[in-house]
């Protein structure tokens, strides 16, 4: 049984934000920096190093919550405006996907999708409240990441 939890958050509001510097290309560069240097973007990651580079991506080791070392095969897919993180050795997740898109009003949106392992999927359906708690965590991650992408992209454009 596979469970995927996915949430999106707006990066900008084209009707009120100053749009200088926010474009697909600028956001893509920020998303790539986030993948390579997540400590600057993701509060749960305290350390990260790139172990190996491939023609289509890289392997990284990230330390979550100061103790859990997780290896991830990271594959940027610019043609799809997404970055796939294949989780190699975490018992909770098998993949994480980061995506960018734009709505008809010109607003950019960030989406994070988390694919739970079979073990986690089974547990999440058995433990009361765990699905709601996990879902809320993914939603908060989407909101925080969208805000960080916006801020860093605008700061970079202004520099």
PASEBA-1860 file (N, C-alpha, C; in nm, 3 decimals):
! residues 159
1> XXXXXXXX> 0.085/-0.117/0.000/0.000/0.000/0.000/0.090/0.124/0.000 ~ 0.066/0.213/-0.093/0.143/0.338/-0.100/0.055/0.454/-0.054 ~ 0.114/0.540/0.025/0.046/0.663/0.064/0.137/0.778/0.025 ~ 0.080/0.872/-0.048/0.150/0.993/-0.089/0.078/1.111/-0.026 ~ 0.152/1.192/0.047/0.096/1.313/0.106/0.156/1.431/0.030 ~ 0.069/1.515/-0.025/0.114/1.623/-0.110/0.043/1.753/-0.072 ~ 0.121/1.861/-0.065/0.063/1.993/-0.037/0.134/2.099/-0.121 ~ 0.059/2.202/-0.156/0.111/2.314/-0.233/0.092/2.443/-0.155
9> XXXXXXXX> 0.179/2.539/-0.185/0.167/2.672/-0.125/0.212/2.775/-0.228 ~ 0.144/2.888/-0.230/0.181/2.995/-0.322/0.314/3.056/-0.280 ~ 0.397/3.083/-0.378/0.524/3.149/-0.354/0.504/3.300/-0.357 ~ 0.416/3.345/-0.444/0.391/3.489/-0.457/0.245/3.514/-0.491 ~ 0.206/3.639/-0.475/0.072/3.682/-0.514/0.091/3.793/-0.615 ~ 0.067/3.763/-0.740/0.099/3.858/-0.847/0.023/3.989/-0.835 ~ -0.084/3.993/-0.757/-0.161/4.117/-0.746/-0.104/4.211/-0.642 ~ -0.021/4.162/-0.549/0.030/4.252/-0.445/0.181/4.251/-0.432
17> XXXXXXXX> 0.248/4.146/-0.476/0.393/4.137/-0.458/0.468/4.214/-0.566 ~ 0.584/4.262/-0.527/0.679/4.316/-0.624/0.741/4.196/-0.694 ~ 0.721/4.185/-0.824/0.762/4.065/-0.896/0.904/4.069/-0.950 ~ 0.976/4.178/-0.927/1.114/4.185/-0.977/1.194/4.068/-0.922 ~ 1.247/3.988/-1.014/1.333/3.878/-0.972/1.263/3.745/-0.956 ~ 1.129/3.741/-0.958/1.061/3.612/-0.947/1.023/3.566/-1.087 ~ 1.090/3.460/-1.128/1.065/3.397/-1.258/1.090/3.248/-1.240 ~ 1.049/3.170/-1.338/1.078/3.027/-1.330/1.228/3.003/-1.314
25> XXXXXXXX> 1.307/3.072/-1.397/1.452/3.048/-1.393/1.510/3.083/-1.257 ~ 1.469/3.199/-1.202/1.521/3.239/-1.071/1.477/3.142/-0.961 ~ 1.351/3.102/-0.964/1.302/3.005/-0.865/1.372/2.870/-0.881 ~ 1.393/2.828/-1.005/1.461/2.701/-1.029/1.601/2.702/-0.968 ~ 1.675/2.810/-0.989/1.809/2.820/-0.932/1.805/2.813/-0.779 ~ 1.706/2.877/-0.719/1.692/2.871/-0.573/1.657/2.729/-0.528 ~ 1.568/2.662/-0.601/1.531/2.524/-0.566/1.652/2.431/-0.578 ~ 1.736/2.453/-0.679/1.859/2.372/-0.692/1.953/2.397/-0.575
33> XXXXXXXX> 1.969/2.524/-0.535/2.053/2.554/-0.419/1.998/2.485/-0.294 ~ 1.866/2.484/-0.280/1.802/2.416/-0.166/1.838/2.267/-0.166 ~ 1.839/2.205/-0.282/1.871/2.062/-0.291/2.017/2.036/-0.256 ~ 2.106/2.124/-0.298/2.248/2.105/-0.273/2.291/2.152/-0.134 ~ 2.224/2.253/-0.082/2.261/2.312/0.047/2.137/2.327/0.135 ~ 2.075/2.218/0.173/1.946/2.225/0.243/1.952/2.284/0.383 ~ 2.069/2.287/0.445/2.080/2.341/0.581/2.032/2.486/0.584 ~ 2.055/2.559/0.475/2.013/2.699/0.467/1.863/2.716/0.446
41> XXXXXXXX> 1.792/2.606/0.415/1.651/2.615/0.376/1.556/2.530/0.460 ~ 1.606/2.420/0.514/1.519/2.322/0.581/1.561/2.311/0.728 ~ 1.474/2.356/0.817/1.507/2.361/0.960/1.540/2.223/1.017 ~ 1.480/2.117/0.966/1.500/1.983/1.020/1.637/1.925/0.982 ~ 1.705/1.984/0.883/1.835/1.932/0.838/1.946/2.014/0.902 ~ 2.030/1.947/0.982/2.138/2.017/1.052/2.272/2.006/0.979 ~ 2.289/1.905/0.895/2.411/1.886/0.818/2.377/1.821/0.686 ~ 2.459/1.846/0.584/2.440/1.778/0.456/2.569/1.785/0.376
49> XXXXXXXX> 2.598/1.676/0.308/2.715/1.677/0.218/2.681/1.597/0.093 ~ 2.736/1.643/-0.018/2.719/1.570/-0.143/2.828/1.464/-0.149 ~ 2.786/1.339/-0.162/2.878/1.225/-0.159/2.932/1.195/-0.298 ~ 2.845/1.208/-0.397/2.884/1.173/-0.534/2.796/1.251/-0.632 ~ 2.854/1.288/-0.746/2.778/1.356/-0.851/2.763/1.262/-0.970 ~ 2.649/1.272/-1.036/2.617/1.194/-1.155/2.582/1.291/-1.267 ~ 2.578/1.243/-1.390/2.540/1.333/-1.500/2.399/1.393/-1.482 ~ 2.311/1.320/-1.414/2.173/1.368/-1.398/2.139/1.405/-1.254
57> XXXXXXXX> 2.239/1.420/-1.166/2.206/1.455/-1.028/2.321/1.425/-0.933 ~ 2.285/1.392/-0.809/2.387/1.365/-0.708/2.329/1.283/-0.594 ~ 2.420/1.225/-0.516/2.385/1.152/-0.395/2.427/1.239/-0.278 ~ 2.335/1.259/-0.183/2.368/1.339/-0.066/2.337/1.262/0.061 ~ 2.408/1.299/0.167/2.379/1.249/0.302/2.336/1.369/0.384 ~ 2.218/1.360/0.440/2.165/1.469/0.521/2.138/1.418/0.662 ~ 2.164/1.504/0.759/2.136/1.471/0.899/2.010/1.545/0.939 ~ 1.907/1.468/0.972/1.778/1.523/1.013/1.768/1.522/1.165
65> XXXXXXXX> 1.716/1.630/1.219/1.692/1.642/1.364/1.819/1.616/1.446 ~ 1.936/1.642/1.385/2.062/1.628/1.456/2.107/1.486/1.481 ~ 2.033/1.386/1.428/2.071/1.248/1.459/2.049/1.147/1.347 ~ 1.945/1.164/1.265/1.912/1.066/1.162/1.985/1.096/1.032 ~ 2.078/1.010/0.992/2.151/1.027/0.867/2.073/0.957/0.756 ~ 2.040/1.033/0.652/1.959/0.980/0.542/2.032/1.007/0.411 ~ 2.047/0.902/0.331/2.105/0.917/0.197/1.992/0.934/0.096 ~ 2.012/1.029/0.005/1.910/1.056/-0.097/1.977/1.072/-0.233
73> XXXXXXXX> 1.919/1.007/-0.332/1.961/1.023/-0.472/1.876/1.137/-0.527 ~ 1.939/1.249/-0.560/1.869/1.370/-0.601/1.878/1.385/-0.752 ~ 1.761/1.398/-0.818/1.757/1.411/-0.962/1.676/1.534/-1.002 ~ 1.744/1.643/-1.040/1.672/1.760/-1.090/1.615/1.730/-1.230 ~ 1.492/1.772/-1.253/1.424/1.752/-1.381/1.368/1.887/-1.427 ~ 1.459/1.968/-1.478/1.421/2.105/-1.516/1.308/2.106/-1.617 ~ 1.307/2.011/-1.709/1.201/2.009/-1.811/1.063/1.989/-1.749 ~ 1.058/1.937/-1.626/0.933/1.918/-1.554/0.921/2.012/-1.434
81> XXXXXXXX> 1.021/2.098/-1.412/1.025/2.191/-1.299/1.009/2.118/-1.167 ~ 1.083/2.006/-1.154/1.075/1.928/-1.031/1.210/1.867/-0.996 ~ 1.226/1.838/-0.869/1.344/1.768/-0.821/1.296/1.648/-0.743 ~ 1.346/1.530/-0.782/1.309/1.405/-0.716/1.419/1.366/-0.618 ~ 1.377/1.330/-0.497/1.467/1.281/-0.394/1.430/1.136/-0.367 ~ 1.511/1.043/-0.416/1.488/0.902/-0.387/1.556/0.872/-0.254 ~ 1.477/0.840/-0.153/1.530/0.817/-0.019/1.582/0.674/-0.012 ~ 1.711/0.662/0.020/1.778/0.533/0.012/1.763/0.447/0.138
89> XXXXXXXX> 1.762/0.511/0.255/1.773/0.431/0.376/1.695/0.487/0.495 ~ 1.584/0.549/0.469/1.500/0.599/0.578/1.378/0.508/0.586 ~ 1.349/0.454/0.703/1.236/0.361/0.714/1.100/0.429/0.698 ~ 1.095/0.561/0.700/0.967/0.631/0.693/0.924/0.668/0.551 ~ 1.021/0.704/0.465/0.989/0.757/0.333/1.066/0.686/0.224 ~ 1.009/0.680/0.105/1.082/0.626/-0.009/1.117/0.735/-0.110 ~ 1.042/0.845/-0.107/1.070/0.954/-0.201/1.008/1.084/-0.151 ~ 1.070/1.193/-0.198/1.016/1.327/-0.177/1.029/1.398/-0.311
97> XXXXXXXX> 0.926/1.471/-0.351/0.928/1.541/-0.479/0.899/1.688/-0.452 ~ 0.983/1.776/-0.507/0.963/1.920/-0.501/0.928/1.968/-0.641 ~ 0.819/2.045/-0.655/0.776/2.091/-0.787/0.742/2.239/-0.785 ~ 0.762/2.302/-0.900/0.720/2.440/-0.922/0.618/2.443/-1.034 ~ 0.519/2.530/-1.023/0.430/2.555/-1.135/0.375/2.697/-1.122 ~ 0.299/2.738/-1.222/0.245/2.873/-1.226/0.100/2.866/-1.268 ~ 0.015/2.942/-1.198/-0.127/2.941/-1.231/-0.158/3.048/-1.336 ~ -0.280/3.049/-1.390/-0.315/3.145/-1.496/-0.300/3.293/-1.454
105> XXXXXXXX> -0.305/3.320/-1.326/-0.288/3.459/-1.278/-0.142/3.499/-1.266 ~ -0.051/3.407/-1.294/0.091/3.438/-1.287/0.156/3.410/-1.153 ~ 0.083/3.350/-1.062/0.139/3.318/-0.930/0.215/3.187/-0.938 ~ 0.332/3.184/-0.875/0.411/3.062/-0.869/0.371/2.982/-0.745 ~ 0.376/2.851/-0.761/0.336/2.761/-0.653/0.444/2.655/-0.634 ~ 0.469/2.620/-0.508/0.560/2.513/-0.470/0.477/2.397/-0.417 ~ 0.509/2.276/-0.462/0.442/2.156/-0.414/0.546/2.058/-0.363 ~ 0.519/2.002/-0.245/0.602/1.895/-0.193/0.513/1.771/-0.179
113> XXXXXXXX> 0.565/1.659/-0.228/0.496/1.531/-0.217/0.589/1.433/-0.145 ~ 0.535/1.364/-0.046/0.612/1.268/0.033/0.551/1.130/0.011 ~ 0.634/1.035/-0.030/0.589/0.898/-0.051/0.633/0.817/0.071 ~ 0.535/0.766/0.144/0.564/0.689/0.265/0.607/0.547/0.231 ~ 0.695/0.492/0.312/0.732/0.352/0.297/0.612/0.264/0.332 ~ 0.617/0.138/0.294/0.507/0.046/0.328/0.487/0.039/0.479 ~ 0.598/0.034/0.551/0.591/0.027/0.697/0.521/0.151/0.753 ~ 0.559/0.268/0.706/0.497/0.392/0.753/0.351/0.400/0.711
121> XXXXXXXX> 0.322/0.357/0.589/0.183/0.360/0.541/0.094/0.272/0.628 ~ 0.145/0.156/0.664/0.068/0.066/0.751/0.048/0.130/0.889 ~ 0.155/0.184/0.944/0.149/0.243/1.078/0.056/0.365/1.080 ~ 0.063/0.446/0.976/-0.015/0.570/0.973/-0.165/0.543/0.969 ~ -0.201/0.428/0.915/-0.343/0.392/0.911/-0.389/0.325/1.040 ~ -0.293/0.277/1.120/-0.328/0.207/1.244/-0.327/0.296/1.368 ~ -0.244/0.400/1.367/-0.230/0.485/1.484/-0.320/0.608/1.469 ~ -0.414/0.619/1.559/-0.510/0.730/1.552/-0.439/0.865/1.559
129> XXXXXXXX> -0.473/0.950/1.466/-0.419/1.085/1.464/-0.287/1.101/1.391 ~ -0.219/0.990/1.360/-0.088/0.999/1.298/-0.096/1.052/1.154 ~ -0.197/1.012/1.080/-0.213/1.063/0.944/-0.235/1.214/0.945 ~ -0.321/1.262/1.033/-0.348/1.405/1.042/-0.221/1.481/1.084 ~ -0.146/1.426/1.177/-0.023/1.490/1.223/0.081/1.497/1.111 ~ 0.097/1.388/1.037/0.192/1.384/0.927/0.149/1.479/0.815 ~ 0.020/1.477/0.785/-0.034/1.567/0.683/-0.009/1.713/0.720 ~ -0.032/1.748/0.844/-0.009/1.885/0.891/0.140/1.922/0.880
137> XXXXXXXX> 0.226/1.828/0.906/0.370/1.853/0.893/0.412/1.880/0.750 ~ 0.355/1.804/0.656/0.385/1.825/0.514/0.330/1.960/0.468 ~ 0.210/1.994/0.513/0.152/2.124/0.479/0.240/2.238/0.530 ~ 0.285/2.229/0.653/0.372/2.333/0.709/0.503/2.341/0.633 ~ 0.558/2.226/0.594/0.680/2.224/0.513/0.658/2.297/0.382 ~ 0.544/2.272/0.316/0.513/2.341/0.190/0.506/2.492/0.211 ~ 0.438/2.535/0.315/0.425/2.679/0.342/0.560/2.744/0.372 ~ 0.638/2.682/0.460/0.768/2.738/0.497/0.862/2.742/0.378
145> XXXXXXXX> 0.863/2.635/0.298/0.953/2.630/0.183/0.914/2.733/0.078 ~ 0.784/2.749/0.053/0.738/2.850/-0.044/0.782/2.989/0.000 ~ 0.767/3.019/0.127/0.809/3.151/0.177/0.959/3.169/0.166 ~ 1.036/3.065/0.198/1.181/3.072/0.187/1.225/3.088/0.042 ~ 1.163/3.014/-0.049/1.194/3.027/-0.192/1.170/3.171/-0.239 ~ 1.059/3.229/-0.197/1.025/3.365/-0.236/1.130/3.463/-0.183 ~ 1.159/3.453/-0.054/1.252/3.547/0.008/1.391/3.536/-0.053 ~ 1.443/3.415/-0.064/1.579/3.396/-0.116/1.586/3.439/-0.262
153> XXXXXXX> 1.484/3.408/-0.341/1.485/3.447/-0.482/1.483/3.599/-0.496 ~ 1.400/3.667/-0.419/1.397/3.813/-0.423/1.527/3.875/-0.372 ~ 1.583/3.819/-0.264/1.710/3.870/-0.211/1.821/3.853/-0.312 ~ 1.824/3.740/-0.381/1.926/3.713/-0.481/1.912/3.811/-0.598 ~ 1.790/3.837/-0.641/1.766/3.930/-0.752/1.807/4.072/-0.715 ~ 1.791/4.109/-0.588/1.823/4.244/-0.544/1.973/4.264/-0.523 ~ 2.046/4.155/-0.508/2.192/4.166/-0.479/2.271/4.208/-0.601
END
